[in-house]
Amino acid sequence: MYAALFYLYYKGDVFSINEKYFVLFQILIITFIVPILFFFLLKSTGNVKSVMIPDTSQRIVPLTLLCFLLILLVKRSIVISRYPELHFFFLGGLFSTIFALIYSIFKVKASLHMMAISGFAVFVIGLNMHLQLYNAYWPAFLILLTGIVASSRLEMNAHTFKELTIGLFVGIIPQLLFLYLWL
């Protein structure tokens, strides 16, 4: 949602207000509401113990669902012809999710928080360059926020340094690779 808000705000003159609301509503449903409802379903059936999902085997079903939802989003809603930068952001998010899923299958835990914040930071830095905003505050803020997220995950004993590093690279690498397609 943050990436879409940032994107629609800085490309504001291109889209009507109704189109902005429609895009945000689609993203909200597909990336937030459906996963929350699916989480409650998994929790009620005992397939997920807590929102933290510490066991890698419990991450497989939610990550698989997220992959399908992101595919739906990039194929039907955030199409390349209308929203190229945002399309590649979500495509990078899809690839990050696939990598996190593969890690989970092999019993390796990647920090999904780090994956998300680092991917978002790369997107904002790329959009800052692409739109020639010359705004150093957003990239600096997001890099700082990435450090804060990493520190908080360590402080909460939710992840090890290795898991944070894996999450960082899983979030950054797909975004950097797709950055070349729209930058």
N, C-alpha and C positions, 0 to 999 in steps of 0.2 A: 504494500500500500504506500509506503514512504517513497519508493522509487517512482510509482505512478503519480503521486502528488507532486513530487519534485519535477518530474518530466512535464506534466500538464501545466504546472505553474510557469515554468520557464519557456514553454512553447505555447503560451496562452493565447496569442493572437491567431494561431492556426486553427484552433478548435472552438466550436460554440460551447456555451455553458451547458446546454443539454447533453452534448456529446461527452463533455468532461464527466458529468454526473453518471451518464450511462456506462462509461468505461470504468469509473471508480466503483460503481455498483456491481458490475460483472466481476471485477477483481476481488472485491470484498466477499462476494458469495463464493467464488471458486477457491480463493486462497485462505479464507478465514472461517466463514460460517460452515461450509461443508466439512472441512477438517475438524472443527470443534465438535460438530454433531457426530462425526465418525469416531472421534476420540471417546465421546460419552458411550457410544455403542460398544466400542472395544473394552472400555472400563467396566461396563455393566455385564459383559460376557466373561470378564476375567482374563482377557487376552493382553491387557495392559494394566500394570499395577499402579502407576502414578504418572503424573504429567511429565516428570523428568525422564521417564523411560530409560532407566539405567542399564537394563539388560539389552544387549545387541540383538538378540533374537526377537524381542518385542518391537524393535524398530522396523522390521522388514515390512509388515503390513501397512503401517502408516506412511512409510516412505514410498511404497509401491503405489498407494492411493494418490499421494502427492504427485508422483510422476504422471499418472493418468490425468489428473486435474490440470497440471501444467501443459500437457500435450493439448488438452481441450482448449486451454486459454490461448496458446500460440497458433493453433489451427483455425479457431473459430472467432475469437474475440479480438486479440491483439495481433492483427495481421500485419505482415511486413510492408504491404503497400500503403497502409495508413499510418502506422506507428512504428517505423523501422527501428529506432533506437530502443524503444520499450520492448519491442518484439525480441530483439537480440538479448536484452537483459533477462527476460523470462526464459528464453532459450538457454542462456547461460545458467540460470537457476535450475532448469530441467537437468542439464548435464551435471551440475553440482549435486543435485538430488540423486541422480543415477550413481555417481561415484560414492556418495554416502551410503546408498543402498548396497553397493558392491562391498564396501568396507564392512557393513553390518553382516552381510552373508558370510564373510570370512572372519567374523567375531572381533572386528576392530571397530572401536567406537570413535567417531569423529564428532567434534563439537558443532552442532547445528546452529548454535548461536553465533559462533565465529564464522561459520560458512555464510550465514545471512548478512552479518554486518560487514564482512570483508568484501563480499560480492557487491553490496550496496555502495560501499566506499569507492570501489573501482568504477562502478557505473557513474556515480556522481562526478568523479574526477574526469572520466571520459566525456561526459555530457558538458562539463565545464569547458573542456578544450574544444569540443565539437561546436558548441553554440558561441564560443569565444566570449564567455562571460567575464573572464579575468577576475574571478572571485576566489581569492586564496582562503577565505574563511571556511567555506563548506568542506573542501578537502581536508584542511587542517582539523576541523571539528570532527569529521568522520574518522580520521586516523586516530585522534584522541579517544573517540568513542569506542573504537576497536580495541584499544588498550584497556579501557575501562571494562568493557565486556569480558576481555580475557582475564583481567584481575579479579573480577567478581566471580567468574566461573572457578578460578583457582581458590579463592577465598571460601566459596561455598562447598569446596571439595566435590564439585560436580564433574570435574575433568582433571586429567593430568596434563602436564606440559605437552606431552606427545599428542594427546587427543586434540588439544587446542591448535597445535601446529598443523595437524592433518586437516582440521576444519578450516584453518586460515587458507591453506593452499587449495583445498577443494573449492572454496569460495572464490578465490582470486583467479586461478588458472583459466576456467571456462570464460569468465568475464573478459580477461585479457585477450583470449583467442578470438572471441566474437567482437571485441572492440575494433579489430582491424577490418571487420566487414561493414561497420557503419561510421567509423571515425573519419 
